[in-house]
């Protein structure tokens, strides 16, 4: 099974070690490889996909990149639903 870009999740998982995972995370965060060479957009995209596949297989949901815990209380009540929208006035 391959995704739209041709990356095979099974191949990613078979070849990805915790060290490679950590290196990809660092490269994504810094925008460059450890040797200082900048990541191309394609490399960044590929690294992100590999990190997502690896995390889904090996990392607890609460520890995955971008995890946002559910709120115990909603941010607001439903009173805002019945308000009248005001159009923006561009000047």
C-alpha positions as CSV (number, residue, x, y, z in Angstrom):
1,X,0.0,0.0,0.0
2,X,1.4,3.4,-1.0
3,X,0.0,6.9,-0.4
4,X,-0.4,9.6,-3.0
5,X,3.2,10.6,-3.0
6,X,4.4,7.0,-3.4
7,X,5.8,6.5,0.1
8,X,5.1,3.1,1.5
9,X,4.2,3.2,5.2
10,X,5.4,-0.4,5.7
11,X,8.8,0.5,4.2
12,X,9.1,3.6,6.4
13,X,8.4,1.6,9.5
14,X,10.8,-1.2,8.5
15,X,13.7,1.3,8.0
16,X,12.9,4.0,10.6
17,X,14.8,3.8,13.9
18,X,14.3,6.0,17.0
19,X,17.5,7.8,16.0
20,X,16.2,8.6,12.5
21,X,12.9,9.7,13.9
22,X,14.7,12.1,16.3
23,X,16.9,13.4,13.5
24,X,13.9,14.0,11.2
25,X,12.1,15.9,14.0
26,X,15.1,18.1,14.5
27,X,15.6,18.7,10.8
28,X,11.9,19.7,10.5
29,X,12.1,22.0,13.5
30,X,15.3,23.7,12.4
31,X,14.7,23.6,8.6
32,X,18.2,22.1,8.0
33,X,20.1,18.8,8.4
34,X,22.8,18.4,11.1
35,X,25.5,19.4,8.6
36,X,23.8,22.7,8.1
37,X,22.3,22.1,4.6
38,X,18.8,23.5,4.3
39,X,15.9,21.0,3.8
40,X,14.1,21.4,0.4
41,X,10.3,21.6,0.5
42,X,10.2,18.0,-0.8
43,X,12.6,16.8,2.0
44,X,10.6,18.6,4.6
45,X,7.3,17.1,3.3
46,X,8.9,13.6,3.2
47,X,10.3,13.9,6.7
48,X,6.9,15.1,8.0
49,X,5.2,12.1,6.5
50,X,7.8,9.7,7.9
51,X,7.4,11.2,11.4
52,X,3.6,10.9,11.2
53,X,3.8,7.3,10.1
54,X,6.4,6.5,12.8
55,X,4.4,8.2,15.6
56,X,1.2,6.5,14.6
57,X,2.9,3.1,15.0
58,X,5.2,3.7,18.0
59,X,4.3,6.8,20.0
60,X,1.4,7.2,22.4
61,X,-1.3,9.5,21.1
62,X,-0.7,12.0,24.0
63,X,3.0,12.3,23.1
64,X,2.7,12.7,19.3
65,X,3.7,15.9,17.6
66,X,0.8,18.4,17.6
67,X,-1.3,16.6,20.1
68,X,-3.8,18.9,21.8
69,X,-5.5,17.4,24.9
70,X,-9.3,17.7,25.0
71,X,-10.6,20.4,27.2
72,X,-12.4,19.5,30.4
73,X,-14.6,22.6,30.1
74,X,-15.7,24.2,26.9
75,X,-14.2,27.6,26.1
76,X,-17.5,29.3,25.8
77,X,-21.2,28.7,26.3
78,X,-23.7,28.6,23.5
79,X,-24.7,32.3,24.0
80,X,-22.5,33.3,21.1
81,X,-24.5,31.2,18.6
82,X,-27.4,33.6,18.6
83,X,-25.4,36.8,18.0
84,X,-25.7,38.7,14.8
85,X,-22.6,38.7,12.6
86,X,-21.2,42.1,11.8
87,X,-19.6,42.4,8.4
88,X,-16.1,43.8,8.2
89,X,-15.7,47.4,7.0
90,X,-12.5,47.6,5.0
91,X,-11.1,51.1,4.6
